[in-house]
């Protein structure tokens, strides 16, 4: 609508097709600065897409009172993307992981580039920064590529860019890494070594016989260990999350609360996505639901594991199956250290804690357990599974774990 001066009021929009390239454009009138007329114009490949972007611009203008007319740099866009978009849908640890990749690899290499000037050459420049300048693996470059692609997907949806240039560039190949795994003899040696350890026996038996992730083991609660049916339900993960400042925006002089560390901020909080069920256990240790639908699963207990868990549950006082002598949840870093000590005590070479899970997968494979059954036990998603999820009868999984139990028993 035009005002008495003949100018359109702020928020008024126009829709037209550009003759030069056939793209549909929308233009929104913005509040004037120093009497100068200002407009925000963006383009779309389709008329319907342009109309949707027009409505989005008008909503944002109504909410914020103004809109930027110049394209932001990639750094500026990523900051907005992290704090307004990604934070609402990413789990806290995933969010922190993205932030680390962005700060270490994306921003130092191409962060200064204006979003609308970003090209495929810049994406390749980022790849080279990771692999050549920093001397890191192609797997790390692939991580950076994926994060950049995700943030540019939202930039395209918001009309900030016409296309996602990251999708036009071949992603780096994941480096082939030989993973460590315990042999059957080594697994037996470890279990024998910790047999009399009230914590080590159930903890490492669970890791090897059930193939559960660290967070899944440490987040296991009594209600999900069913001795009657002989199953464990993976329903929680224990994670150490990072506190965020809640006192306002950081300036050159620091945070409004005057505390450098977010953990000391009086208004500290966790960025828990909407719809994400989470329970604080102690400090920054939280229980979160598994990361995917396939991770939420029921695992049958082999006879050996059933006996170990039955004895252990007799001494469990609280809700968590694994706690420190003080009754607190096990910190993941202390759990890693305990794993290293267990290997050393058993006379085995050091290997990452995740090797226990890989050992389970490897031994199940050697036993000839079908791929889909292995994936069901370990909570992996299958490359051949499409929209739905294929669930294996618990009897098949139980037979597989019985064979696994027999493999170790035969070696004793």
N, C-alpha and C positions, 0 to 999 in steps of 0.2 A: 504494500500500500504506500502511495506517495504522500509526503507531508505537504504542508502549505508552501514550502520552499520549492516543491517540485522534485525533491529527492526522495528516494525510497527510504522507508523506516528501516532501522536495524532489524535483521532477521528476514527481510523480504528476499525471496529467491527467484532465480531465473533458470530455465532449462533450455539448452539448444544443442544442435549437432554441429561440430566443427568441420568446416569444409575441407581443411587441409589434410586431415587424417581420418575423418569419419567418426571420431570419438564423440561420445555424449558428454557434455559439460554442464555443471551446475555452478551457479554463482550466487553467493549470499552477501547481502549488504551488511557491513560492519559499522559500529559507532565511528563517527568521524574523529580525526585527530587534527587539532588546529584548523578546523574547517575544511580539511581535505577529505575527499571521498575515498572510502576504502572498501574493497571487496575481497572475498575469499573464493577462489575458483579451483575446482578439481574436476578430473575427467574420469570416465568409465567406458568400458567397451560396449555396454548395453544401456538402453534407455531405462530399463527397470533398475539396473545397478546404480545409475546416476540419480534416480529418484530416491532410492534408499539412502544414498550418501547425502543427498540434500536434507532429508529428514534428520539424519544423524548430526549434520552440521548445525541445523537449527536447534536441536536439543542441546548440543554442547554450548552453543552461543547463549541460549537461555539460562543454562546452568552456570557458566563462567563469566558472562557479560561481554566477552570478547574472544577472538580467535587469532592465532598467529597467521600472518600472511606469507612469511618467508619459510621455506623448508628448513627444518631443524637439521643439525648434524646427526650423524649416527649415534654419537654419544648422548646427545639430548633425547633422541627418540628412545634409545635403550633404557635410559633412566626412567622415562615415562612408562615404557612397556613393563619394566620390572615392578614398579611401584603401583601401577594402576591396573595392569592386566595379568601379568604372570603370577603375581602374589596371590591372586584370587583363585588360581586353579592348580598351582604347583604345591606339592608337599614341601614342608620346610627344608628338609635336607636336599631335595631336588632344587629348590630355589637357591639355596646357598651354593650348590654345585654349579648352577648356571651363572651365578654372580662371579664365582671364581674363574670360570672359563672366559667370561666377558672381560673381567679386569686384567687377566693375564695375557690373553691372546687377541681378542677382537678389538678392544679399544686402543691398545698401543699400536696396532698396525693400520687400522682404517677408521678409527673413531672420529677423526677430524673431518671426514668426507661428508658433504651435505647429502642428506637422504635421497633427494631427487637426482643427485649426480652419481649415485652408486652404480657401478658397472660390474660385469663379470670379471673384468681385469682386476678390480679391487678384491673380489672374492679370492681369486688366485693369489693375489698379493698376500692376503691373510694366510693362505695355505703355506706359502713360502716363508712367511715370518715364523710360523710354528716349526716347520721342518728344517729350514736352512738357517735362518738367523738364530733361532733358539736351539736348534739341534735336537728337536723332540721327534717322537714317532708319528707315523701317519695316523695312528689311532687317536692321538691327541688332536691332530688337525681335523679328523673326522668329527670329534666332539665339538670343536669350535664351529665347524661347518653346520652341524645340526642345530646348534643353538642360534646361530645367525639366521638360518632358514626359518626357524620358528618365529623369531621376532619380526622378520620381514613379511611373513605370512600375515601377521596382524597389522603390519603397516599397510599392506595391500588392501586388507579388508576395511581399514579406516580411511582409505583414499589418500594415504600419504605418498605412496609410490604406485606406478602403473603396473608393475610386475615385480615378482620376487626374483631378483637376479641370482640368488643362491641356488634356486632350482634349475637354472640354466647351465650350471657348472657341474661337472662330474665330481661327486664327493670323493675325498681321499679313501683309499682302500684301507681296511682295518689290518693292522700288522698281525702276522701270524706268530703267536706266542705259545711255546710249549708250557702247558700248565703242570704244576706239581700235583702229584697224587700219591697217596699211600698205597702200597701193595697190600694184598691180604695178609702177608706175614707181618708187615709193619703195623697194620691196623690191630692185629692180635697182640703184638708187642706193646703197643700203646695201651690197649684196654687191660692187659695183664698188669702193666706198671701202675695204673691208677685204680686197680680193683678195690683197694682198701681206703681210698680217698673219698670221704663223704660228699665232697663236691665234685671232684674230678671224674669219679665213676659215672654218675648220671649225666654230667655235662658232656663229656666226650663220647659216651655211648649214644646219647641223643644226636650228637652231631654226625656220627658215623652211621648209625643204624637207621636214622630217619632222614639224613641229608638236609636238615633244616639250616637256614641261614642264621648267622649270629644273632641278629635282632629278634628272629622268631623264637630262638631258644631262650634268650634272656627275657623275652616278653611273654613266655608261656605261663598261663595261670592254671590253678588247680582244676577249675571247672572244665577245662578243655583236655584233661587227661582222664580218659574213661577206661578204667581197668576192666570193667565188666565186658565192654565190647572190644577191648584191646586196641583202642585207637587214640590218636592225638589229633585234635583239631587245631590247625594253625589259624588263629583269629586275631592276633596282635603281634606287633613288632615293638621292641624297646629301642628308642632312638634318643641320642643326645642332641637336642636342638639348640639353636643359637638365639639368644635374646635380642630383641630389636628395641631401639629407642622409641619411646612414645611421647616424648616431651615437646616435639616440634621439629623444625628443620635445622640442620646443622649449618652454621655460618663460619666465617673466617675465624671467629673467636671460639668456635666449638659448639657444643650442644647447649640448649637452654638450661638443662639440669646441671650443667657444669661438670658432668661426669664423662670421662673419656670412654669408659666401657659401658656398653648397654646393660650389662648385668647389674650395674649399680644405679641405673636410672629408676627413680621412684615410679615412673609411669611405664616401665618396661612391659613388653608383651611378646607373644609369639605370633608369627604370621601363619595361622592355621587357615587353610582354604575353607570356604563355605562348603558345608556338606561333608567335611572330613571329620570323622569321629576321632577324638583324641582325649586322653586322660593323663593329667600330670601325676607322676608317681613320686618324684623327689627332685627338687631343684629343677635343673633343665633336662632331666630324664623323663621322657613321656612315652606312653603307649599309644601307638597309632595303628590303624587297620592296615593289613597288608597292601602292598603297592598296586596289585592288580587282582582281577577276579580269579585268575589261575593260581595266584599265590595263596588265596584263601582256600584251604583244602583239608581233607581228612587223611591222615597217614596211619596205616596199620603198624602196630608194634610187633617186632619179631620177639620170639620167646625170651631171648637174652635181655633185650631192652625192657620188656614187660617186667621181668624179675627185678632189674635194677631200679626202675621207676617205682615199683610197688614198695621196695624198701625205702627209697628216698622220700616218698610222700608221707611216710610215717613220721618223719622229723620236720616236715614243712609246717610252719606256724601261720604264715600269712597267706595272701592271695597269690603272690608270685612263687613259682616253683624254685627259682634260683635267687637266693639273697646272700648277702654277706653275713658274717657272724653278728653284726649289729642290726640285722634285719632290713638293711637297705638294698635296693636293686644293684645288681652288678654293673659297674661302669664298663662300657665296651673296651676302653683302653686297658683296664685291669684284666678283662677277659682275654684279650690278646696276649698279655704278659703271662697269664696262667697257661695258655696254650703252648707258648714257647717253653715254659718250664716243664710241662708234661712231656713234650718231645725230647727235651734234654734228658729228663729222668729215664725215659725209655731207650736212650741211646740212639735216637733218630735224628736225621739232619733237620735243620730248621726249614720250615716252609710256611707260607701264609695260612691263616686260620681258614680261609675259604677253601683251602686244599682239602679239608675234611669233607666238605660238600662235593667237591669234584671227585674225591675218592669214592664216595657212594655211587655217583653217576657212572664212574668207570667200572667199578665192580659189578654193578647191575648190568651194564652193557656186556661184560665178559661172560655173565651168566646167561646171556641170550634173552634177557627180558625185553619184550616188545617196546619199541620207541615210545608209543603213546602212553604205555603204562609207566615207563620211567619218567616221562614228563608230568604225569599226574602225581606221582609220588613226590617229585622235586619241586612242583609248582612252576614248571616252565610252560610257556605258551608255544604251541606247535606252529611251525611255518606252514603246515598244510591245513591248519584249522582256519576257517573263514570267519563269518560273522558270529556263528554260535560257538559254543565250547563243547567238546566231546568229553564226556565223563566216563571213566573206566569203572566197572563194577568193583566194589571194594574187595570182592573175593579174589579178583585177578591181582590187585595190589598186595593183598595179604599173602598170596602164593609167592609173589616175587620177593617179598621181605623174608618169607620163610626160607627160600632158597639162599638169600643173602646170609641169613643166620647160619644155615648149614655150611656155607662156604667157609665162614670163619671158624665154626665149630670143628669142621673136618681138619682144619690146619692146626688145631690145638694139641 
